[in-house]
Amino acid sequence: MISAGDFRNGVTFEEDGNVLQVIEFQHVKPGKGAAFVRTKTKNVITGAVIEKSYNPTAKFPTAFVERKDMEYSYEDGGLYYFMDQETYELVPINGSELGDNFKFVKENMVCKILSYKGNVFGVEPPTFVELTVTKTDPGFKGDTATNATKPATLETGCEIRVPLFIDEGDVIRIDTRTGEYMERA
């Protein structure tokens, strides 16, 4: 059990059958009246963000979200197969559980599989990935005092904006949280 007064960023707890994770919290002590905890929580199953205030003495059962490293193997008919690195067992995961940032993952990359009571609800790719540019327009000399960018298609098929000096065949590093070009690898 965890009390609302002990909330910190990243804490997961159960409330009304939902598994919530604290994104932001603030202890408020008004001049008049009782203190309370103002929180912004995210439902880890549905992804919905909720703002709510709690009495600091309110108690909730702690929810244990399991994060396990698994290697992405292949995709077949809308199911994505991940291999457990300890047991070598293949686990199929429906495409709906994958986030938008999964487009940066290629085969044999290690991802974190998020599950609660055995039910998988999310896949976290590595924070930074290195991918090869397969298609982009050639760079040209000119006014580059501004942050001029051009579209580039990567080996996974996704498209991002890159600086003008990047050419086909270059390996670049991408931040999967924002989907932005970071640097040449």
C-alpha positions as CSV (number, residue, x, y, z in Angstrom):
1,M,0.0,0.0,0.0
2,I,1.1,3.5,-0.8
3,S,-0.3,6.7,0.6
4,A,-1.0,9.8,-1.6
5,G,1.5,11.7,0.5
6,D,4.3,9.4,-0.7
7,F,3.6,9.9,-4.4
8,R,6.6,10.5,-6.6
9,N,7.1,10.6,-10.4
10,G,7.0,7.1,-11.9
11,V,5.1,5.5,-9.0
12,T,2.4,3.1,-10.1
13,F,-0.7,2.3,-8.1
14,E,-4.2,0.8,-8.5
15,E,-7.4,2.9,-8.2
16,D,-10.9,1.7,-9.1
17,G,-9.5,-1.2,-11.2
18,N,-7.2,1.0,-13.2
19,V,-3.4,1.0,-13.1
20,L,-2.2,4.6,-12.8
21,Q,1.4,6.0,-13.0
22,V,2.2,9.4,-11.5
23,I,3.5,11.8,-14.1
24,E,3.5,15.0,-11.9
25,F,2.6,15.6,-8.3
26,Q,2.5,18.6,-6.1
27,H,1.9,18.8,-2.3
28,V,-0.4,21.8,-1.7
29,K,-0.9,23.4,1.8
30,P,-3.4,26.2,1.4
31,G,-3.6,28.9,4.1
32,K,-7.1,27.8,5.0
33,G,-8.3,24.2,4.9
34,A,-6.6,20.8,4.7
35,A,-3.5,19.9,2.7
36,F,-3.9,17.9,-0.5
37,V,-1.9,16.3,-3.2
38,R,-2.5,17.5,-6.8
39,T,-1.5,14.9,-9.3
40,K,-1.4,14.2,-13.0
41,T,-1.6,10.5,-13.6
42,K,-1.5,8.3,-16.7
43,N,-3.5,5.1,-17.1
44,V,-0.8,2.7,-18.2
45,I,-3.2,0.4,-20.1
46,T,-5.2,3.0,-22.1
47,G,-2.7,5.9,-22.1
48,A,-5.3,8.4,-20.8
49,V,-3.9,11.3,-18.7
50,I,-6.0,12.4,-15.7
51,E,-5.6,15.3,-13.3
52,K,-6.9,14.6,-9.8
53,S,-6.5,15.8,-6.2
54,Y,-6.1,13.3,-3.3
55,N,-6.1,13.5,0.5
56,P,-2.5,12.8,1.6
57,T,-3.6,10.1,3.9
58,A,-5.5,8.1,1.2
59,K,-4.0,4.7,0.6
60,F,-3.8,2.7,-2.6
61,P,-2.4,-0.7,-3.5
62,T,0.9,-0.6,-5.3
63,A,0.9,-1.9,-8.9
64,F,4.0,-3.7,-10.1
65,V,4.6,-3.1,-13.8
66,E,7.1,-5.6,-15.1
67,R,9.7,-4.3,-17.6
68,K,11.5,-7.0,-19.4
69,D,14.2,-6.8,-22.2
70,M,13.2,-8.8,-25.2
71,E,14.7,-8.9,-28.7
72,Y,12.4,-8.0,-31.7
73,S,12.5,-10.9,-34.2
74,Y,10.0,-10.4,-37.0
75,E,6.4,-9.4,-38.0
76,D,3.9,-11.8,-39.4
77,G,0.2,-10.8,-40.2
78,G,-0.1,-7.9,-37.7
79,L,1.7,-9.9,-34.9
80,Y,5.1,-8.8,-33.8
81,Y,7.3,-11.5,-32.3
82,F,9.7,-10.8,-29.5
83,M,12.2,-13.3,-28.1
84,D,12.8,-13.7,-24.4
85,Q,16.6,-13.5,-24.0
86,E,16.7,-15.9,-21.1
87,T,14.3,-18.7,-22.2
88,Y,14.5,-18.1,-26.0
89,E,10.7,-18.2,-26.1
90,L,8.9,-16.2,-28.8
91,V,6.1,-13.9,-27.5
92,P,3.6,-12.6,-30.1
93,I,2.4,-9.0,-29.4
94,N,-0.4,-7.3,-31.3
95,G,0.5,-4.3,-33.4
96,S,-2.0,-2.2,-31.4
97,E,0.2,-2.4,-28.3
98,L,3.2,-0.9,-30.1
99,G,3.7,2.9,-29.9
100,D,4.3,5.3,-32.7
101,N,8.0,5.3,-31.9
102,F,8.2,1.5,-32.8
103,K,8.7,2.6,-36.4
104,F,12.4,3.2,-35.5
105,V,12.9,-0.5,-34.5
106,K,14.6,-2.9,-36.8
107,E,15.0,-6.7,-36.4
108,N,17.2,-7.9,-33.6
109,M,16.9,-4.7,-31.5
110,V,16.3,-5.1,-27.8
111,C,13.1,-3.4,-26.5
112,K,11.5,-3.2,-23.1
113,I,8.2,-5.1,-22.9
114,L,5.8,-3.6,-20.3
115,S,3.3,-5.9,-18.7
116,Y,0.9,-5.9,-15.7
117,K,-0.2,-9.3,-14.3
118,G,1.0,-11.0,-17.4
119,N,-0.9,-8.7,-19.9
120,V,1.4,-6.8,-22.2
121,F,0.3,-3.2,-22.7
122,G,3.3,-1.5,-24.2
123,V,6.7,-1.7,-25.9
124,E,9.5,0.8,-25.3
125,P,12.1,0.9,-28.0
126,P,15.7,1.9,-27.1
127,T,16.0,5.7,-26.4
128,F,18.6,6.2,-29.2
129,V,18.8,4.1,-32.4
130,E,21.3,4.1,-35.3
131,L,19.7,3.7,-38.7
132,T,20.9,4.0,-42.3
133,V,19.4,6.6,-44.7
134,T,18.1,4.7,-47.7
135,K,16.6,7.5,-49.7
136,T,17.0,11.3,-49.6
137,D,17.5,14.2,-52.0
138,P,21.1,15.2,-52.6
139,G,22.3,18.1,-50.5
140,F,23.1,21.3,-52.2
141,K,25.3,24.3,-51.4
142,G,23.7,27.5,-50.5
143,D,22.3,29.5,-47.6
144,T,22.7,27.1,-44.6
145,A,22.7,29.7,-41.9
146,T,19.3,28.5,-40.9
147,N,18.4,25.0,-39.7
148,A,17.4,23.8,-43.2
149,T,16.2,20.2,-43.3
150,K,15.1,17.8,-46.0
151,P,13.0,14.5,-45.8
152,A,14.9,11.2,-45.6
153,T,13.6,7.6,-45.6
154,L,15.3,5.3,-43.2
155,E,16.0,1.5,-43.5
156,T,12.9,0.8,-41.3
157,G,10.7,2.7,-43.8
158,C,9.9,5.7,-41.6
159,E,10.5,9.2,-42.8
160,I,12.2,12.0,-40.7
161,R,13.7,15.4,-41.4
162,V,17.5,15.6,-41.6
163,P,20.1,18.4,-42.2
164,L,21.1,19.1,-45.8
165,F,24.5,17.5,-45.5
166,I,23.1,14.0,-44.9
167,D,23.4,11.7,-47.9
168,E,22.1,8.2,-48.8
169,G,24.0,5.5,-47.0
170,D,24.9,7.6,-44.0
171,V,24.2,6.1,-40.6
172,I,22.5,8.5,-38.2
173,R,21.4,8.5,-34.6
174,I,17.7,9.2,-33.8
175,D,16.0,10.0,-30.5
176,T,13.0,7.6,-30.5
177,R,11.1,9.7,-27.8
178,T,10.9,12.7,-30.2
179,G,11.6,11.1,-33.6
180,E,14.3,13.7,-34.3
181,Y,17.7,13.5,-35.9
182,M,20.5,13.7,-33.3
183,E,23.8,13.3,-35.1
184,R,25.8,11.2,-37.5
185,A,26.9,7.9,-36.1
